[in-house]
Amino acid sequence: MALPLIILLLICYGYTLLVFLFYLEVDQEPDPAGDPIKNPRSISVVVPFKNEEDHLPGLLDDLARQSFPDEHLEVIFVDDHSRDSSASILDERTGAYVRFRYLSLPPGVSGKKKALSHGIEHAEYDWIIQVDADCRLGPGFIASHMAFLEKHPSDLVAGIVTTGKGNGSFLESFERLDVLALAGSGAGSFSLGRPMMCSGANLAYSRRLYKETRSFDPETTLASGDDMFMMIGARKLGKTLSFIRERDSIVRTNPQKDLRSLITQRIRWGAKAGSYKMLDIQLLALLVSLCNISMLLMPLWIILFSLWWPWLAGAWLIKTLADFVLLYKMTGITGSRSDLKLFLPVSMLYYPYFLLTLLGALRGRPVWK
């Protein structure tokens, strides 16, 4: 067997083994909801935003309907110089709820990280939940996080982010399966004790941890990535990191409106990877990239190594199976298993999509809005 073929198979089987490990970790049953919290800790929800007039009303309604006690909750919206009607929406709505506050970044200060920091500086409580303005939350979102923390004391808790129901298009299912593959990998890596990815759209942490991890975040050179840099800082500081998988804790974002928007978002996410400076995270990104490119070029490999086509076909088959079982688990948790009927066409189209976003990420510079 030729050396290039051996390397190719090692990449594919290495990826498959890792994804199966993530599946086995995610496969553990989440904690039951249990009894209501008897002595809940107080919480500040911080929402940095910019130009979110279409999404803020839904999030405001969701936060107003939380089952968590009002006396232990405040919600802080921080505006990064929005140019739409976001400010007027919040002016009208926040006055109706005593626990809602609306802040604006001062002139000359901008960016999501600055908005987040501004909100945390003005927060009343020592525990923070961070969500994005385009999110939708169930009524038990905050209560589920607090119940989880009571059972699993942690410095940082990451949660599942998926997309909500839109028009039912193929692109919507494609995006949701893509997001859930990332969420499953994140959940599995947390359970393995080596967290590798999380989302600031569903993140809880102590104010103390936020301050301690600022030195790990290149704020002046990267406009986004606050979630990953905090997670990396927490790992380097030896903090306790956990992942919550209860359905009540899931955050749902709006699907991207078209393929261009989806690719642009993924390029923005991927462009930060080179700055993470943590070996296992960068090795994971390299392994995933090499495996997906190898799958894209599989017809070429079969032509070049025609005598070994059963090995190559087997590598494609078990890689595809690994992706399926992880997504089967994640779609079960999120209640979106019907998307799996499109798994095969999604998996085939994913490879050129991945290559396009990878090339864009290698050339791009991440920005917020």
LOTORTOR-730756 format. One record per residue (C-alpha): residue number from 0; residue in three letters; x, y, z. Coordinates in nm, 3 decimals, decimal comma. Layout:
BEGIN
(NUM 'ALA' (X Y Z))
...
//
This chain:
BEGIN
(0 'MET' (0,000 0,000 0,000))
(1 'ALA' (0,144 0,338 -0,106))
(2 'LEU' (0,240 0,589 0,163))
(3 'PRO' (-0,001 0,862 0,037))
(4 'LEU' (-0,286 0,612 0,062))
(5 'ILE' (-0,184 0,514 0,415))
(6 'ILE' (-0,180 0,880 0,519))
(7 'LEU' (-0,519 0,937 0,356))
(8 'LEU' (-0,674 0,641 0,537))
(9 'LEU' (-0,519 0,744 0,870))
(10 'ILE' (-0,674 1,089 0,835))
(11 'CYS' (-1,018 0,946 0,758))
(12 'TYR' (-1,010 0,680 1,029))
(13 'GLY' (-0,868 0,927 1,282))
(14 'TYR' (-1,155 1,166 1,214))
(15 'THR' (-1,406 0,883 1,238))
(16 'LEU' (-1,269 0,763 1,572))
(17 'LEU' (-1,286 1,113 1,716))
(18 'VAL' (-1,646 1,170 1,603))
(19 'PHE' (-1,751 0,833 1,749))
(20 'LEU' (-1,590 0,938 2,078))
(21 'PHE' (-1,791 1,261 2,070))
(22 'TYR' (-2,106 1,057 2,004))
(23 'LEU' (-2,041 0,826 2,298))
(24 'GLU' (-1,998 1,125 2,528))
(25 'VAL' (-2,307 1,306 2,401))
(26 'ASP' (-2,498 0,978 2,426))
(27 'GLN' (-2,500 1,003 2,804))
(28 'GLU' (-2,846 1,092 2,930))
(29 'PRO' (-2,888 1,451 3,051))
(30 'ASP' (-2,990 1,519 3,408))
(31 'PRO' (-3,365 1,506 3,479))
(32 'ALA' (-3,527 1,841 3,537))
(33 'GLY' (-3,573 1,766 3,906))
(34 'ASP' (-3,731 1,992 4,166))
(35 'PRO' (-3,740 2,371 4,138))
(36 'ILE' (-3,435 2,552 4,273))
(37 'LYS' (-3,491 2,633 4,641))
(38 'ASN' (-3,226 2,903 4,677))
(39 'PRO' (-3,153 3,035 4,328))
(40 'ARG' (-2,848 3,249 4,268))
(41 'SER' (-2,905 3,584 4,102))
(42 'ILE' (-2,819 3,621 3,736))
(43 'SER' (-2,748 3,900 3,487))
(44 'VAL' (-2,835 3,827 3,124))
(45 'VAL' (-2,621 4,038 2,888))
(46 'VAL' (-2,723 4,088 2,525))
(47 'PRO' (-2,481 4,284 2,302))
(48 'PHE' (-2,642 4,387 1,974))
(49 'LYS' (-2,619 4,601 1,664))
(50 'ASN' (-2,894 4,664 1,408))
(51 'GLU' (-3,130 4,393 1,535))
(52 'GLU' (-3,471 4,558 1,489))
(53 'ASP' (-3,614 4,242 1,332))
(54 'HIS' (-3,505 4,012 1,616))
(55 'LEU' (-3,524 4,213 1,939))
(56 'PRO' (-3,906 4,193 1,984))
(57 'GLY' (-3,898 3,812 1,986))
(58 'LEU' (-3,610 3,796 2,233))
(59 'LEU' (-3,776 4,056 2,457))
(60 'ASP' (-4,092 3,846 2,468))
(61 'ASP' (-3,894 3,530 2,548))
(62 'LEU' (-3,702 3,696 2,831))
(63 'ALA' (-4,022 3,843 2,974))
(64 'ARG' (-4,173 3,493 2,994))
(65 'GLN' (-3,892 3,324 3,184))
(66 'SER' (-3,997 3,097 3,469))
(67 'PHE' (-3,700 3,215 3,677))
(68 'PRO' (-3,789 3,442 3,975))
(69 'ASP' (-3,789 3,810 3,878))
(70 'GLU' (-3,621 3,916 4,201))
(71 'HIS' (-3,309 3,718 4,106))
(72 'LEU' (-3,283 3,836 3,746))
(73 'GLU' (-3,178 4,137 3,542))
(74 'VAL' (-3,146 4,168 3,164))
(75 'ILE' (-2,902 4,417 3,013))
(76 'PHE' (-2,913 4,511 2,644))
(77 'VAL' (-2,604 4,690 2,512))
(78 'ASP' (-2,630 4,879 2,184))
(79 'ASP' (-2,323 4,905 1,962))
(80 'HIS' (-2,434 5,222 1,778))
(81 'SER' (-2,727 5,068 1,589))
(82 'ARG' (-2,844 5,262 1,285))
(83 'ASP' (-3,190 5,104 1,263))
(84 'SER' (-3,488 5,127 1,500))
(85 'SER' (-3,338 4,891 1,764))
(86 'ALA' (-3,298 5,177 2,011))
(87 'SER' (-3,659 5,291 1,985))
(88 'ILE' (-3,783 4,932 2,026))
(89 'LEU' (-3,586 4,894 2,348))
(90 'ASP' (-3,689 5,239 2,474))
(91 'GLU' (-4,053 5,136 2,436))
(92 'ARG' (-4,023 4,783 2,573))
(93 'THR' (-3,764 4,794 2,853))
(94 'GLY' (-3,965 5,049 3,052))
(95 'ALA' (-4,245 4,795 3,087))
(96 'TYR' (-4,021 4,547 3,272))
(97 'VAL' (-3,846 4,653 3,589))
(98 'ARG' (-3,566 4,398 3,546))
(99 'PHE' (-3,475 4,509 3,190))
(100 'ARG' (-3,203 4,769 3,129))
(101 'TYR' (-3,082 4,932 2,809))
(102 'LEU' (-2,730 5,072 2,769))
(103 'SER' (-2,542 5,225 2,475))
(104 'LEU' (-2,171 5,221 2,406))
(105 'PRO' (-2,015 5,566 2,441))
(106 'PRO' (-1,887 5,750 2,131))
(107 'GLY' (-1,556 5,619 2,001))
(108 'VAL' (-1,609 5,272 2,148))
(109 'SER' (-1,749 4,997 1,927))
(110 'GLY' (-1,757 4,622 1,866))
(111 'LYS' (-1,927 4,321 2,017))
(112 'LYS' (-1,651 4,262 2,272))
(113 'LYS' (-1,672 4,620 2,394))
(114 'ALA' (-2,052 4,593 2,415))
(115 'LEU' (-2,027 4,271 2,613))
(116 'SER' (-1,765 4,418 2,846))
(117 'HIS' (-1,976 4,730 2,898))
(118 'GLY' (-2,276 4,521 2,996))
(119 'ILE' (-2,076 4,306 3,239))
(120 'GLU' (-1,923 4,615 3,399))
(121 'HIS' (-2,271 4,747 3,471))
(122 'ALA' (-2,418 4,411 3,577))
(123 'GLU' (-2,551 4,387 3,928))
(124 'TYR' (-2,488 4,017 3,980))
(125 'ASP' (-2,180 3,796 3,975))
(126 'TRP' (-2,309 3,530 3,736))
(127 'ILE' (-2,357 3,613 3,368))
(128 'ILE' (-2,559 3,449 3,092))
(129 'GLN' (-2,465 3,570 2,746))
(130 'VAL' (-2,701 3,540 2,448))
(131 'ASP' (-2,720 3,700 2,105))
(132 'ALA' (-2,997 3,934 2,000))
(133 'ASP' (-3,116 3,708 1,716))
(134 'CYS' (-3,187 3,419 1,954))
(135 'ARG' (-3,512 3,265 2,072))
(136 'LEU' (-3,536 3,110 2,418))
(137 'GLY' (-3,783 2,878 2,585))
(138 'PRO' (-3,947 2,985 2,915))
(139 'GLY' (-3,722 2,750 3,113))
(140 'PHE' (-3,395 2,869 2,961))
(141 'ILE' (-3,254 3,056 3,262))
(142 'ALA' (-3,401 2,816 3,518))
(143 'SER' (-3,241 2,517 3,341))
(144 'HIS' (-2,900 2,684 3,349))
(145 'MET' (-2,931 2,764 3,718))
(146 'ALA' (-3,052 2,412 3,804))
(147 'PHE' (-2,757 2,268 3,611))
(148 'LEU' (-2,513 2,489 3,801))
(149 'GLU' (-2,663 2,376 4,129))
(150 'LYS' (-2,591 2,013 4,040))
(151 'HIS' (-2,264 2,074 3,853))
(152 'PRO' (-2,074 2,371 4,003))
(153 'SER' (-1,870 2,521 3,719))
(154 'ASP' (-1,687 2,834 3,617))
(155 'LEU' (-1,827 2,821 3,264))
(156 'VAL' (-2,125 2,639 3,115))
(157 'ALA' (-2,176 2,614 2,737))
(158 'GLY' (-2,503 2,512 2,576))
(159 'ILE' (-2,651 2,397 2,246))
(160 'VAL' (-2,724 2,648 1,972))
(161 'THR' (-2,931 2,544 1,672))
(162 'THR' (-3,155 2,715 1,419))
(163 'GLY' (-3,528 2,761 1,456))
(164 'LYS' (-3,792 2,661 1,208))
(165 'GLY' (-3,809 2,880 0,901))
(166 'ASN' (-3,954 2,810 0,559))
(167 'GLY' (-3,863 2,440 0,561))
(168 'SER' (-3,622 2,472 0,269))
(169 'PHE' (-3,330 2,246 0,189))
(170 'LEU' (-3,089 2,527 0,282))
(171 'GLU' (-3,251 2,553 0,624))
(172 'SER' (-3,201 2,181 0,692))
(173 'PHE' (-2,846 2,203 0,555))
(174 'GLU' (-2,762 2,486 0,795))
(175 'ARG' (-2,925 2,315 1,093))
(176 'LEU' (-2,737 1,990 1,039))
(177 'ASP' (-2,414 2,186 0,997))
(178 'VAL' (-2,474 2,376 1,324))
(179 'LEU' (-2,569 2,060 1,513))
(180 'ALA' (-2,254 1,882 1,397))
(181 'LEU' (-2,055 2,165 1,553))
(182 'ALA' (-2,268 2,158 1,868))
(183 'GLY' (-2,226 1,781 1,899))
(184 'SER' (-1,850 1,808 1,864))
(185 'GLY' (-1,848 2,081 2,125))
(186 'ALA' (-2,061 1,882 2,368))
(187 'GLY' (-1,849 1,571 2,320))
(188 'SER' (-1,524 1,758 2,369))
(189 'PHE' (-1,649 1,910 2,695))
(190 'SER' (-1,745 1,566 2,824))
(191 'LEU' (-1,403 1,433 2,727))
(192 'GLY' (-1,245 1,701 2,945))
(193 'ARG' (-1,091 1,894 2,653))
(194 'PRO' (-1,344 2,158 2,543))
(195 'MET' (-1,278 2,262 2,184))
(196 'MET' (-1,570 2,480 2,081))
(197 'CYS' (-1,860 2,676 2,225))
(198 'SER' (-2,096 2,955 2,124))
(199 'GLY' (-2,147 3,294 2,284))
(200 'ALA' (-2,514 3,267 2,192))
(201 'ASN' (-2,555 3,024 2,484))
(202 'LEU' (-2,287 3,073 2,746))
(203 'ALA' (-2,291 3,116 3,123))
(204 'TYR' (-1,995 3,213 3,337))
(205 'SER' (-1,887 3,403 3,646))
(206 'ARG' (-1,793 3,767 3,628))
(207 'ARG' (-1,465 3,669 3,792))
(208 'LEU' (-1,385 3,425 3,509))
(209 'TYR' (-1,459 3,692 3,251))
(210 'LYS' (-1,207 3,927 3,410))
(211 'GLU' (-0,944 3,656 3,454))
(212 'THR' (-0,959 3,552 3,087))
(213 'ARG' (-0,925 3,899 2,931))
(214 'SER' (-0,551 3,851 2,884))
(215 'PHE' (-0,620 3,555 2,651))
(216 'ASP' (-0,845 3,757 2,418))
(217 'PRO' (-0,678 3,963 2,141))
(218 'GLU' (-0,948 4,229 2,161))
(219 'THR' (-0,758 4,489 1,963))
(220 'THR' (-0,703 4,265 1,660))
(221 'LEU' (-1,017 4,047 1,648))
(222 'ALA' (-1,365 4,196 1,666))
(223 'SER' (-1,532 3,867 1,764))
(224 'GLY' (-1,443 3,532 1,915))
(225 'ASP' (-1,506 3,633 2,276))
(226 'ASP' (-1,666 3,295 2,347))
(227 'MET' (-1,377 3,080 2,226))
(228 'PHE' (-1,106 3,296 2,380))
(229 'MET' (-1,285 3,283 2,716))
(230 'MET' (-1,312 2,905 2,693))
(231 'ILE' (-0,944 2,877 2,602))
(232 'GLY' (-0,847 3,108 2,885))
(233 'ALA' (-1,057 2,907 3,129))
(234 'ARG' (-0,887 2,586 3,017))
(235 'LYS' (-0,541 2,735 3,058))
(236 'LEU' (-0,632 2,859 3,404))
(237 'GLY' (-0,752 2,513 3,508))
(238 'LYS' (-1,114 2,616 3,559))
(239 'THR' (-1,415 2,384 3,562))
(240 'LEU' (-1,602 2,383 3,229))
(241 'SER' (-1,930 2,202 3,164))
(242 'PHE' (-2,183 2,155 2,885))
(243 'ILE' (-2,560 2,160 2,938))
(244 'ARG' (-2,781 1,951 2,705))
(245 'GLU' (-3,129 1,980 2,857))
(246 'ARG' (-3,384 2,080 2,593))
(247 'ASP' (-3,501 2,380 2,797))
(248 'SER' (-3,150 2,526 2,776))
(249 'ILE' (-3,130 2,520 2,395))
(250 'VAL' (-3,097 2,849 2,208))
(251 'ARG' (-3,244 2,881 1,860))
(252 'THR' (-3,124 3,137 1,609))
(253 'ASN' (-3,285 3,248 1,287))
(254 'PRO' (-3,173 3,055 0,977))
(255 'GLN' (-2,961 3,251 0,731))
(256 'LYS' (-3,167 3,404 0,453))
(257 'ASP' (-2,960 3,265 0,165))
(258 'LEU' (-2,649 3,065 0,079))
(259 'ARG' (-2,432 3,374 0,049))
(260 'SER' (-2,520 3,482 0,404))
(261 'LEU' (-2,451 3,132 0,535))
(262 'ILE' (-2,110 3,113 0,369))
(263 'THR' (-2,019 3,463 0,489))
(264 'GLN' (-2,108 3,366 0,846))
(265 'ARG' (-1,901 3,047 0,831))
(266 'ILE' (-1,604 3,235 0,687))
(267 'ARG' (-1,629 3,479 0,976))
(268 'TRP' (-1,628 3,189 1,223))
(269 'GLY' (-1,341 3,008 1,055))
(270 'ALA' (-1,119 3,315 1,014))
(271 'LYS' (-1,058 3,323 1,391))
(272 'ALA' (-0,925 2,968 1,419))
(273 'GLY' (-0,563 3,058 1,357))
(274 'SER' (-0,565 3,288 1,661))
(275 'TYR' (-0,677 3,032 1,917))
(276 'LYS' (-0,321 2,923 2,006))
(277 'MET' (-0,424 2,592 2,163))
(278 'LEU' (-0,268 2,283 2,010))
(279 'ASP' (-0,557 2,035 2,035))
(280 'ILE' (-0,806 2,285 1,892))
(281 'GLN' (-0,579 2,363 1,599))
(282 'LEU' (-0,508 1,994 1,542))
(283 'LEU' (-0,882 1,925 1,539))
(284 'ALA' (-0,933 2,200 1,280))
(285 'LEU' (-0,651 2,054 1,070))
(286 'LEU' (-0,787 1,698 1,095))
(287 'VAL' (-1,140 1,808 1,000))
(288 'SER' (-1,008 2,013 0,707))
(289 'LEU' (-0,790 1,734 0,570))
(290 'CYS' (-1,065 1,475 0,608))
(291 'ASN' (-1,331 1,684 0,436))
(292 'ILE' (-1,099 1,775 0,149))
(293 'SER' (-1,008 1,407 0,117))
(294 'MET' (-1,377 1,318 0,093))
(295 'LEU' (-1,428 1,582 -0,175))
(296 'LEU' (-1,143 1,431 -0,377))
(297 'MET' (-1,248 1,069 -0,317))
(298 'PRO' (-1,327 0,999 -0,687))
(299 'LEU' (-0,970 1,107 -0,770))
(300 'TRP' (-0,824 0,882 -0,500))
(301 'ILE' (-1,021 0,584 -0,630))
(302 'ILE' (-0,882 0,644 -0,979))
(303 'LEU' (-0,524 0,685 -0,855))
(304 'PHE' (-0,542 0,390 -0,615))
(305 'SER' (-0,789 0,172 -0,800))
(306 'LEU' (-0,655 -0,153 -0,650))
(307 'TRP' (-0,743 -0,027 -0,305))
(308 'TRP' (-1,087 0,109 -0,381))
(309 'PRO' (-1,258 -0,110 -0,114))
(310 'TRP' (-1,044 0,057 0,154))
(311 'LEU' (-1,128 0,401 0,021))
(312 'ALA' (-1,498 0,320 -0,008))
(313 'GLY' (-1,487 0,184 0,346))
(314 'ALA' (-1,325 0,503 0,472))
(315 'TRP' (-1,600 0,712 0,311))
(316 'LEU' (-1,868 0,481 0,451))
(317 'ILE' (-1,753 0,483 0,814))
(318 'LYS' (-1,684 0,856 0,804))
(319 'THR' (-2,038 0,914 0,678))
(320 'LEU' (-2,175 0,676 0,943))
(321 'ALA' (-1,989 0,861 1,219))
(322 'ASP' (-2,136 1,193 1,106))
(323 'PHE' (-2,483 1,038 1,092))
(324 'VAL' (-2,484 0,887 1,441))
(325 'LEU' (-2,363 1,213 1,597))
(326 'LEU' (-2,633 1,406 1,414))
(327 'TYR' (-2,890 1,142 1,507))
(328 'LYS' (-2,816 1,208 1,872))
(329 'MET' (-2,815 1,586 1,836))
(330 'THR' (-3,135 1,604 1,631))
(331 'GLY' (-3,299 1,387 1,897))
(332 'ILE' (-3,197 1,629 2,171))
(333 'THR' (-3,318 1,932 1,975))
(334 'GLY' (-3,634 1,775 1,832))
(335 'SER' (-3,529 1,817 1,468))
(336 'ARG' (-3,478 1,457 1,360))
(337 'SER' (-3,689 1,509 1,047))
(338 'ASP' (-3,392 1,693 0,896))
(339 'LEU' (-3,207 1,361 0,872))
(340 'LYS' (-3,414 1,261 0,572))
(341 'LEU' (-3,187 1,498 0,380))
(342 'PHE' (-2,868 1,370 0,539))
(343 'LEU' (-2,719 1,207 0,228))
(344 'PRO' (-2,760 1,502 -0,012))
(345 'VAL' (-2,648 1,739 0,264))
(346 'SER' (-2,338 1,530 0,334))
(347 'MET' (-2,243 1,521 -0,036))
(348 'LEU' (-2,291 1,894 -0,088))
(349 'TYR' (-2,114 1,973 0,237))
(350 'TYR' (-1,766 1,900 0,098))
(351 'PRO' (-1,753 2,170 -0,175))
(352 'TYR' (-1,926 2,407 0,070))
(353 'PHE' (-1,658 2,333 0,329))
(354 'LEU' (-1,377 2,395 0,081))
(355 'LEU' (-1,531 2,727 -0,020))
(356 'THR' (-1,564 2,845 0,341))
(357 'LEU' (-1,213 2,721 0,425))
(358 'LEU' (-1,060 2,919 0,141))
(359 'GLY' (-1,257 3,224 0,246))
(360 'ALA' (-1,151 3,186 0,608))
(361 'LEU' (-0,784 3,160 0,510))
(362 'ARG' (-0,814 3,490 0,326))
(363 'GLY' (-1,070 3,666 0,542))
(364 'ARG' (-1,065 3,885 0,848))
(365 'PRO' (-1,345 3,830 1,102))
(366 'VAL' (-1,580 4,122 1,165))
(367 'TRP' (-1,903 4,175 1,358))
(368 'LYS' (-2,189 4,311 1,152))
//
